[in-house]
Amino acid sequence: MITVTEYESLGKGKLRVRFDNEAELILYRGEAKQWKLREEAEISEEDYQKLLTEVVGKRAKKRAMHLLERMDRTEKQLRDKLEDGKYPQVCIDEAIAYVRKYHYIDDYRYACTFIRYSQEKMSRLQLKMKLTQKGVPRDVIEKALEEEYSGEESAQIARLLEKRKFVAEEADEREFQRTYQYLLRRGFRSSDILKVMKAKPEF
């Protein structure tokens, strides 16, 4: 038998229930009442597993689907959101497996879409950094870049300069350096930047 060791109200009808097997579940009051859970109450291992899968696990899947309805996410982003919701790891794993099975999450698709719509304002390096921060595996990023990245960094630099209304012949040293640093921060190589900016020798 598994014993409830702590029964704490979290507000909004939610409870934190801790067990002597070191597990912790976030339940609604109605669920706790239905399963007759209170401090020092006992629950069989079989019933605990049912509670975990049929109640908390089912809710984790619904939460995952709701999060993906609002916006596309990487697997890591979805995991992080479910962890924020205090779902047990086993329920998170099952929820991820469920949405992956039906292709609701697909890191390769996410990376391709991100690259397709972001490459005009980001360098290849910055795209890689952004996708890495979002938790996309390195091999998936490389595959997506190979598929989607146009590779015309000079054209991207030129578009950004045009957007900033930069004209090399009219720029003073301060404006030149500010624009140059702006492009460096976006991950473009110095040689590519200077080539497009047509740097003046005195700068």
For each residue, the residues with C-beta under 8 A, 3 or more apart:
1: 42 43 44 45
2: 19 20 21 23 42 43 44 45 48
3: 19 20 40 41 42 43
4: 7 17 18 19 20 37 38 39 40 41 42 43
5: 18 19 20 39 40
6: 16 17 18 39
7: 4 15 16 17 18 32 37 38 39
8: 15 16 17 18
9: 14 15
10: 14 15 16 26
11: 14
12:
13: 28 29 30
14: 9 10 11 26 27 28 29
15: 7 8 9 10 26 27 28 29 32
16: 6 7 8 10 24 25 26 86
17: 4 6 7 8 24 25 26 27 32 37
18: 4 5 6 7 8 23 24
19: 2 3 4 5 22 23 24 25 43 48
20: 2 3 4 5
21: 2 48
22: 19
23: 2 18 19 48 88
24: 16 17 18 19 86 88
25: 16 17 19 51 52 56 88
26: 10 14 15 16 17 56 85 86 87
27: 14 15 17 31 32 35 37 55 56
28: 13 14 15 31 32
29: 13 14 15 32 33
30: 13 33 34
31: 27 28 34 35 55
32: 7 15 17 27 28 29 35 37 38
33: 29 30 36 37
34: 30 31
35: 27 31 32 43 47 51 55
36: 33 41 43
37: 4 7 17 27 32 33 41 43
38: 4 7 32 41
39: 4 5 6 7
40: 3 4 5
41: 3 4 36 37 38
42: 1 2 3 4
43: 1 2 3 4 19 35 36 37 47 48 51
44: 1 2 47 48
45: 1 2 48 49
46: 49 50
47: 35 43 44 50 51
48: 2 19 21 23 43 44 45 51 52
49: 45 46 52 53
50: 46 47 53 54 55
51: 25 35 43 47 48 54 55 56
52: 25 48 49 55 56 57 88 90 91
53: 49 50 56 57 58 91 94
54: 50 51 57 58
55: 27 31 35 50 51 52 58 59
56: 25 26 27 51 52 53 59 60 87 88 91
57: 52 53 54 60 61 90 91 94 95
58: 53 54 55 61 62
59: 55 56 62 63 87
60: 56 57 63 64 82 85 87 91 92 94 95
61: 57 58 64 65 94 95 98 99
62: 58 59 65 66
63: 59 60 66 67 81 82 85 87 95
64: 60 61 67 68 78 82 95 96 98 99 104
65: 61 62 68 69 99 104
66: 62 63 69 70
67: 63 64 70 71 73 78 81
68: 64 65 71 72 73 78 99 104 105
69: 65 66
70: 66 67
71: 67 68
72: 68 110 113
73: 67 68 77 78 81 105 110
74: 77 78 105 107 110 134 135 136
75: 78 79 96 100 105 107 135
76: 79 80 134 135 136
77: 73 74 80 81 134 135
78: 64 67 68 73 74 75 81 82 96 99 105
79: 75 76 82 83 92 96 135
80: 76 77 83 84 135
81: 63 67 73 77 78 84 85
82: 60 63 64 78 79 85 87 91 92 95 96
83: 79 80 86 87 92
84: 80 81
85: 26 60 63 81 82
86: 16 24 26 83
87: 26 56 59 60 63 82 83 91 92 95
88: 23 24 25 52 56 91 92
89: 92 93
90: 52 57 93 94
91: 52 53 56 57 60 82 87 88 94 95
92: 60 79 82 83 87 88 89 95 96
93: 89 90 96 97
94: 53 57 60 61 90 91 97 98
95: 57 60 61 63 64 82 87 91 92 98 99
96: 64 75 78 79 82 92 93 99 100 105
97: 93 94 100 101
98: 61 64 94 95 101 102
99: 61 64 65 68 78 95 96 102 104 105
100: 75 96 97 103 104 105 106
101: 97 98
102: 98 99
103: 100 106 109
104: 64 65 68 99 100
105: 68 73 74 75 78 96 99 100 110
106: 100 103 109 110
107: 74 75 110 111 135 136 137 140
108: 111 112 140 143 144
109: 103 106 112 113
110: 72 73 74 105 106 107 113 114 134 136
111: 107 108 114 115 131 136 140 141 143 144 145
112: 108 109 115 116 144 147 148
113: 72 109 110 116 117
114: 110 111 117 118 127 130 131 134 144
115: 111 112 118 119 127 131 144 145 148 149
116: 112 113 119 148
117: 113 114
118: 114 115 121 122 127 130
119: 115 116 122 124 127 148 149 150 156
120: 156 159
121: 118 156 159 160 186
122: 118 119 126 127 130 156 186 187
123: 126 127 153 156 186 187 188 189
124: 119 127 128 145 149 151 153 187
125: 128 129 187 188
126: 122 123 129 130 186 187
127: 114 115 118 119 122 123 124 130 131 141 145 149 187
128: 124 125 131 132 141 145
129: 125 126 132 133 187
130: 114 118 122 126 127 133 134
131: 111 114 115 127 128 134 136 141 144
132: 128 129 135 136 138 141
133: 129 130
134: 74 76 77 110 114 130 131
135: 74 75 76 77 79 80 107 132
136: 74 76 107 110 111 131 132 140 141 144
137: 107 140 141
138: 132 141 142
139: 142 143
140: 107 108 111 136 137 143 144
141: 111 127 128 131 132 136 137 138 144 145
142: 138 139 145 146
143: 108 111 139 140 146 147
144: 108 111 112 114 115 131 136 140 141 147 148
145: 111 115 124 127 128 141 142 148 149
146: 142 143 149
147: 112 143 144
148: 112 115 116 119 144 145
149: 115 119 124 127 145 146
150: 119 155
151: 124
152: 155 156
153: 123 124 156 157 188 189 192
154: 157 158 192 195 196
155: 150 152 158 159
156: 119 120 121 122 123 152 153 159 160 188
157: 153 154 160 161 183 188 192 193 196 197
158: 154 155 161 162 196
159: 120 121 155 156 162 163
160: 121 156 157 163 164 182 183 186
161: 157 158 164 166 179 196 197
162: 158 159 165 166
163: 159 160
164: 160 161 179 182
165: 162
166: 161 162 171 175 179 197
167: 170 171
168: 171 176 197 198 199 200
169:
170: 167
171: 166 167 168 175 176 179
172: 175 176
173: 176 177 202 203
174: 177 178
175: 166 171 172 178 179
176: 168 171 172 173 179 180 197 199 200 203
177: 173 174 180 181 203
178: 174 175 181 182
179: 161 164 166 171 175 176 182 183 197
180: 176 177 183 184 193 194 197 199
181: 177 178 184 185
182: 160 164 178 179 185 186
183: 157 160 179 180 186 188 193 197
184: 180 181 187 188 190 193
185: 181 182
186: 121 122 123 126 160 182 183
187: 122 123 124 125 126 127 129 184
188: 123 125 153 156 157 183 184 192 193
189: 123 153 192 193
190: 184 193 194
191: 194 195
192: 153 154 157 188 189 195 196
193: 157 180 183 184 188 189 190 196 197
194: 180 190 191 197 199
195: 154 191 192 198
196: 154 157 158 161 192 193
197: 157 161 166 168 176 179 180 183 193 194
198: 168 195
199: 168 176 180 194 203
200: 168 176 203
201:
202: 173
203: 173 176 177 199 200
